[in-house]
Amino acid sequence: MSIIPDWLRRSAHAGGRDGLEKTRLTLGFIPLTDCAPLVIAKERGFFEKYGLDVELSKETSWANVRDKVSIGILDGAHMLAPMPIASTLGIGPVEKPTVTALSLDLNGNAITVSQALYERMRELDPGAMNHRPYSAVALRQVIEERRAQGGKPLTFAVVFPVSTHAYELRYWMGAAGIDPDTDVRLLVVPPPQMVTQLRAGNIDGFCVGEPWNSVAVAEGLGRVLITNYELWNNNPEKVFGVNLEWAEQYPNTHRALLMALLDAARWTDAPENRPSVAELIAPSRYINAPVEIVRQSMTGTFRYALDEAPVAMPDFNVFFRFAATYPWRSHALWFLTQMVRWGQIEKPLDLAAVAAEVYRPDLYREAADALGLASPALDHKREGLHARGWMLEEATIPLAMGPDRFFDGSTFDPADPVGYIAGFDVQQRACSLEALAAANGGPAETATL
């Protein structure tokens, strides 16, 4: 008996095997631990289960991923969660309508600095450095000292201008009164090159996904100041993205991909499978990092520094629990607020409309329903309200959710993105709040919130 779902067989648009319009696919990924769902779908046969012959293409940078998906060299890819939004809006050199119907994981990043910078932060403000998670208050003291001495600004690296990493680093700095556009120098470095650049002294710190923070720690080059789980509990990290025209041309293939990746995410997230996941993703054809380092965060431990023992952090990587695979439009809205905050969106836009265009929970629900998986009935949720686990009742079956607190105690209401933007003391907006409020269906007074 075939394991291909009945809906594929019955498809009126069947152009390939068992109703699939296209069966041979090439999907891109960047060597990070959160490429795991794609690797597991390949290695454990989940793609094959749904009639797909998938080749995984290891890419050197997020710009490569963006460009190759946009011109069709890649059918789809492991993407930064804000990337489909940026491509759709033309933030950067590429403007191509892009969608995501699946989140690949929650959390997984950290901010790491050189040993020298850490020591200077501790010397200048020991009070701010005596308990975790560390704020950027001591970093501000270092920045002010260097400015007073006429020294060069500190240099920090992120993986892409429109990335979770960029917004996390900026958010952390901004909360301490640091303007990342004027007080430090930001540059883009591909994830696997972060440690090399830190070793060479070309950068003073970075925000990157695993395993590259742990590699810097293991080599004695850096210390982790804060993980993005501590910045925002269970924040969205990567998504699976495709061009809109590709999704419309190959709807059955797209759904089969979503189903395979949902199966893979569920398998990957099981604690008993995590050691095997580390073994599968560590080799050179995928991440190319020591398996003992990959295993560390993948099995729920994290090490901040070489002279500190690893600590338990069971939710550092979440692939399926807490509705981790669901493409919340409220997450898209949060990214849009940061694009506005930092001047990447230069003209007023209807932010909710953009989020609805790019993030596609409707397509997710179709795939989840075909698998008999629970899915949220809502497209949006508020963030920052829960310090511990909670139940989402508005779902096909109530779903256990994780904490969602921000480290600064703030909250995000997706019904008022303009008010949220207005609340930041440090920002580099290119459009007025009044114009933004008008574009988002609210009165101009919203701009004064």
Secondary structure as UniProt FT lines:
FT   HELIX           6..10
FT   TURN            12..13
FT   HELIX           17..19
FT   STRAND          24..29
FT   HELIX           33..35
FT   HELIX           36..43
FT   TURN            44..45
FT   HELIX           46..49
FT   TURN            50..51
FT   STRAND          53..58
FT   HELIX           62..70
FT   TURN            71..72
FT   STRAND          76..80
FT   TURN            81..82
FT   HELIX           83..89
FT   STRAND          98..103
FT   STRAND          109..114
FT   HELIX           115..124
FT   HELIX           126..129
FT   HELIX           137..148
FT   TURN            149..150
FT   STRAND          155..158
FT   TURN            161..162
FT   HELIX           164..175
FT   TURN            176..177
FT   TURN            180..183
FT   STRAND          185..188
FT   HELIX           191..193
FT   HELIX           194..199
FT   TURN            200..201
FT   STRAND          205..209
FT   TURN            210..211
FT   HELIX           212..218
FT   TURN            219..220
FT   STRAND          222..227
FT   HELIX           228..231
FT   TURN            233..234
FT   STRAND          238..243
FT   HELIX           244..249
FT   HELIX           251..269
FT   HELIX           271..273
FT   HELIX           274..281
FT   TURN            284..287
FT   HELIX           291..298
FT   TURN            299..300
FT   STRAND          301..302
FT   TURN            306..307
FT   STRAND          311..312
FT   TURN            314..315
FT   HELIX           321..323
FT   TURN            324..325
FT   HELIX           329..341
FT   TURN            342..343
FT   HELIX           351..358
FT   HELIX           361..371
FT   STRAND          390..392
FT   STRAND          399..401
FT   TURN            407..408
FT   TURN            414..415
FT   HELIX           417..422
FT   HELIX           433..439
FT   TURN            440..441
FT   HELIX           444..448
//
